Amino acid sequence: MVASRKAKVIVEEKIEESSEGILILDRYMPWKDIVLSSSNPKAKDIMYAIFPSKRGGYNIVATPKEPGSFDVKKAFPESWAGQDEKTLQEISGIKTISFCHKGLFICACKTFEDAVKIAEISINN
């Protein structure tokens, strides 16, 4: 209960700091339901969250349309779906991208800069 209240405070602060539809978290915490229920007008524009991965590097996760759904506001580019790392790097132009789920709701890469590029490319796709 204390952890979820702490997460809500942190995520609400990060929503306010967000720009261009990208939420940046210093570490993973439950964020989807907080973004979807936030009264901050900026929350409705958040398409992706970026946070460090437990495996190293960064995860970029698409915001669902509603709680518990894999139906997302803005999917990653269709051509990225389920590609192997080398192919993904070639077609995306992103040097450290390493994974894009075939469902187009999560990507992974090695650097923060590339995580932001993934989100920006996807928003503009």
C-alpha positions as CSV (number, residue, x, y, z in Angstrom):
1,M,0.0,0.0,0.0
2,V,2.8,2.4,0.9
3,A,4.7,1.4,-2.3
4,S,1.7,2.0,-4.5
5,R,1.1,5.4,-3.0
6,K,4.8,6.2,-3.5
7,A,4.6,5.1,-7.1
8,K,1.6,7.2,-7.7
9,V,3.4,10.3,-6.4
10,I,6.5,9.6,-8.5
11,V,4.5,8.8,-11.6
12,E,2.4,11.9,-11.3
13,E,5.6,14.0,-11.0
14,K,7.0,12.3,-14.1
15,I,3.7,12.9,-16.0
16,E,4.1,16.6,-15.3
17,E,7.8,16.4,-16.5
18,S,6.8,14.4,-19.6
19,S,7.1,15.8,-23.1
20,E,6.2,14.7,-26.6
21,G,4.1,11.8,-25.3
22,I,7.1,10.1,-23.5
23,L,7.1,9.3,-19.8
24,I,10.6,8.7,-18.4
25,L,11.0,6.8,-15.2
26,D,14.2,6.3,-13.3
27,R,13.3,2.7,-12.5
28,Y,10.4,0.4,-13.1
29,M,7.3,0.9,-11.1
30,P,3.6,0.4,-11.8
31,W,2.7,3.2,-14.1
32,K,0.0,2.2,-16.6
33,D,-3.0,2.5,-14.3
34,I,-1.7,5.8,-12.8
35,V,-1.3,7.3,-16.3
36,L,-4.7,6.1,-17.4
37,S,-6.4,7.5,-14.3
38,S,-4.4,10.7,-13.9
39,S,-6.3,14.0,-13.9
40,N,-3.2,15.7,-15.4
41,P,-4.1,16.7,-19.0
42,K,-0.6,15.7,-20.1
43,A,-1.3,12.0,-19.1
44,K,-3.7,11.5,-22.0
45,D,-0.9,12.3,-24.5
46,I,1.5,9.7,-23.1
47,M,2.1,7.1,-25.7
48,Y,5.2,5.4,-24.2
49,A,7.1,4.9,-21.0
50,I,10.9,4.4,-20.8
51,F,12.6,2.8,-17.8
52,P,15.7,0.8,-17.0
53,S,15.4,-2.9,-17.6
54,K,16.3,-5.5,-15.0
55,R,18.4,-7.2,-17.7
56,G,20.4,-4.0,-18.5
57,G,19.5,-1.4,-21.0
58,Y,16.0,0.1,-21.3
59,N,12.5,-1.0,-22.0
60,I,10.1,1.2,-24.0
61,V,6.5,0.2,-23.3
62,A,3.4,1.4,-25.2
63,T,0.6,2.9,-23.1
64,P,-2.5,0.7,-23.1
65,K,-5.9,2.2,-24.1
66,E,-7.4,0.9,-20.9
67,P,-6.3,-0.9,-17.8
68,G,-5.2,-4.5,-18.3
69,S,-5.4,-4.3,-22.1
70,F,-2.7,-5.1,-24.6
71,D,-4.5,-2.8,-27.1
72,V,-2.2,0.2,-27.1
73,K,-2.7,3.9,-27.9
74,K,0.2,3.8,-30.5
75,A,2.0,0.5,-31.4
76,F,5.6,0.3,-32.6
77,P,6.1,0.2,-36.3
78,E,4.6,-2.9,-37.9
79,S,7.8,-3.8,-39.7
80,W,9.6,-4.2,-36.3
81,A,7.3,-7.0,-35.0
82,G,9.2,-10.0,-33.8
83,Q,12.3,-9.3,-35.9
84,D,15.7,-10.7,-34.8
85,E,18.2,-8.1,-33.3
86,K,20.3,-7.6,-36.4
87,T,17.3,-7.2,-38.7
88,L,15.6,-4.9,-36.2
89,Q,18.7,-2.7,-36.1
90,E,18.9,-2.5,-39.9
91,I,15.2,-1.7,-40.5
92,S,14.9,0.8,-37.6
93,G,18.2,2.5,-38.0
94,I,18.7,2.3,-34.2
95,K,22.1,0.9,-33.3
96,T,21.3,-0.7,-29.9
97,I,17.7,-1.9,-30.4
98,S,17.6,-5.6,-29.4
99,F,13.9,-6.6,-29.2
100,C,10.4,-5.7,-30.4
101,H,7.6,-8.0,-29.3
102,K,5.5,-9.4,-32.1
103,G,2.5,-7.7,-30.4
104,L,4.2,-4.3,-30.9
105,F,3.7,-3.2,-27.2
106,I,7.3,-3.4,-25.9
107,C,10.8,-2.8,-27.2
108,A,14.2,-3.0,-25.6
109,C,17.6,-1.4,-26.3
110,K,20.9,-0.8,-24.7
111,T,21.1,3.0,-24.3
112,F,18.8,5.7,-23.0
113,E,19.3,7.8,-26.1
114,D,18.2,4.9,-28.3
115,A,15.2,4.3,-26.1
116,V,14.1,7.9,-26.7
117,K,14.7,7.5,-30.5
118,I,12.5,4.4,-30.5
119,A,9.7,6.3,-28.8
120,E,10.1,9.3,-31.1
121,I,10.2,7.2,-34.3
122,S,7.1,5.3,-33.1
123,I,5.2,8.4,-32.2
124,N,5.9,9.9,-35.7
125,N,5.2,6.6,-37.6
